[in-house]
């Protein structure tokens, strides 16, 4: 075939097709992490309302969660450089799962208001 008969970008499509398994894995991991991170935005108010916590406790938990999330952005960059992507992802998912477990299942504090573990779990989930 001559240069005129060749479809522009054909080699790029062949390369992408050859890497389809890697691309599918990467897309799956990115989707799962995004879903996991966004789930805390939904779960925290639902769990707080189910336990009949005050609006202040629910708002505090959501606030400290996003504070922890924002605080960890530069730390995540350093971790990515030092220990690599997969280890950083593993640590992030483990810490976030621990935080979600704490705010969903652990209760400590006064018998009338168990929201301190809820707020702390929100912070741990945000750090993850």
C-alpha positions as CSV (number, residue, x, y, z in Angstrom):
1,X,0.0,0.0,0.0
2,X,1.1,3.5,-0.6
3,X,1.3,6.3,1.9
4,X,-2.0,7.8,0.5
5,X,-3.9,4.5,1.0
6,X,-3.0,4.3,4.7
7,X,-5.7,5.5,7.2
8,X,-4.4,8.3,9.4
9,X,-4.0,7.2,13.0
10,X,-4.3,3.4,12.1
11,X,-1.2,2.5,14.1
12,X,-2.6,4.3,17.1
13,X,-5.8,2.3,17.0
14,X,-3.8,-0.9,16.6
15,X,-1.7,0.0,19.7
16,X,-4.8,0.8,21.7
17,X,-6.4,-2.5,20.6
18,X,-3.3,-4.4,21.6
19,X,-3.4,-2.7,25.1
20,X,-7.1,-3.3,25.7
21,X,-6.6,-5.6,28.7
22,X,-4.4,-3.0,30.5
23,X,-6.8,-0.2,29.6
24,X,-9.8,-2.2,30.8
25,X,-8.0,-2.8,34.1
26,X,-7.0,0.8,34.5
27,X,-10.6,2.0,33.8
28,X,-12.0,-0.5,36.3
29,X,-9.6,0.6,39.0
30,X,-10.3,4.3,38.4
31,X,-14.1,3.7,38.3
32,X,-14.0,1.6,41.6
33,X,-11.9,4.3,43.4
34,X,-14.1,7.0,42.2
35,X,-17.2,5.1,43.3
36,X,-15.6,4.3,46.7
37,X,-14.6,8.0,47.3
38,X,-18.0,9.3,46.2
39,X,-19.9,6.8,48.3
40,X,-18.8,8.5,51.6
41,X,-20.6,11.6,50.4
42,X,-23.8,9.6,50.2
43,X,-23.3,7.3,53.2
44,X,-22.4,9.8,55.8
45,X,-25.7,11.8,55.8
46,X,-27.7,8.6,55.4
47,X,-26.0,6.9,58.4
48,X,-26.3,10.0,60.5
49,X,-30.0,10.4,59.8
50,X,-30.7,6.8,60.4
51,X,-29.0,7.1,63.8
52,X,-31.0,10.3,64.4
53,X,-27.9,12.4,64.9
54,X,-28.3,16.2,65.0
55,X,-27.8,18.2,61.8
56,X,-24.7,19.7,63.5
57,X,-23.1,16.2,64.0
58,X,-23.8,15.2,60.4
59,X,-22.5,18.6,59.1
60,X,-19.4,18.3,61.3
61,X,-18.6,14.8,60.0
62,X,-19.0,15.8,56.4
63,X,-16.9,18.9,57.0
64,X,-14.0,17.1,58.7
65,X,-14.2,14.4,56.0
66,X,-13.6,17.0,53.3
67,X,-10.9,18.7,55.4
68,X,-9.1,15.5,55.7
69,X,-9.4,14.9,52.0
70,X,-8.0,18.3,51.2
71,X,-5.2,18.0,53.7
72,X,-4.0,14.8,52.1
73,X,-3.6,16.0,48.6
74,X,0.0,17.1,48.9
75,X,0.8,14.0,51.1
76,X,-0.6,11.8,48.3
77,X,1.7,13.4,45.8
78,X,4.7,12.6,48.0
79,X,3.5,9.0,48.6
80,X,3.0,8.5,44.8
81,X,6.6,9.6,44.2
82,X,8.1,7.6,47.1
83,X,6.2,4.3,47.1
84,X,4.4,4.1,43.8
85,X,0.8,4.1,42.5
86,X,-0.4,0.7,43.5
87,X,0.9,0.9,47.1
88,X,-0.6,4.4,47.5
89,X,-3.9,3.2,46.1
90,X,-3.8,0.2,48.5
91,X,-3.1,2.5,51.5
92,X,-5.8,4.9,50.5
93,X,-8.5,2.3,50.0
94,X,-7.5,0.6,53.4
95,X,-7.7,3.9,55.3
96,X,-10.9,4.9,53.7
97,X,-12.5,1.5,54.4
98,X,-11.4,1.8,58.0
99,X,-13.1,5.3,58.2
100,X,-16.3,4.0,56.6
101,X,-16.3,1.1,59.0
102,X,-15.8,3.4,62.0
103,X,-18.6,5.8,61.1
104,X,-21.0,3.0,60.2
105,X,-20.3,0.5,63.0
106,X,-18.3,1.9,66.0
107,X,-19.9,3.8,68.8
108,X,-18.3,5.6,71.7
109,X,-19.2,8.6,73.7
110,X,-22.1,9.4,75.9
111,X,-25.1,7.1,76.0
112,X,-27.3,9.8,74.6
113,X,-25.0,11.1,71.8
114,X,-22.7,8.6,70.0
115,X,-21.7,11.0,67.3
116,X,-18.0,11.4,68.3
117,X,-17.1,8.1,66.6
118,X,-19.2,9.2,63.6
119,X,-17.3,12.4,63.2
120,X,-13.9,10.7,63.8
121,X,-14.8,8.0,61.2
122,X,-15.7,10.8,58.7
123,X,-12.2,12.3,59.2
124,X,-10.5,9.0,58.8
125,X,-12.5,8.3,55.6
126,X,-11.5,11.7,54.3
127,X,-7.8,11.1,55.0
128,X,-8.1,7.9,53.0
